[in-house]
Amino acid sequence: MIEIDGPRHKDHAGRDHSRSRLFLHSGVKVVDRLNVEEVKSRAEVEKFVDDFLAQLKR
């Protein structure tokens, strides 16, 4: 699962961590987050998604 985080992410980091643990314990293999404030280009998003998909293949 990929979660997209925005400007308010800092305020919800604890809640996000708890939710990630719930997903992992429910059988979701990988939880990863992309912070939209840190993305500078489409190429960065594509690399993030490619890396994420590579993790799923392991």
Steps between C-alpha positions, in 0.01 A plus 500: 500500500623847419372790707533854375581746777434870475574810705317378811692173523727624780196547723386140446824301507400298809163411355664404169740268681213327682307462177808357325537239774134407461544454125816291544332277760206460261721355228596806297860427402639851464380840611696792359437872501570766243510855632370728226686797646833329433432389142668719241423317176296234331818293470525488881144369526567238233816384680311481830230284342756282319691443826174420679401245236846342521446452876176316431681253274737393778 
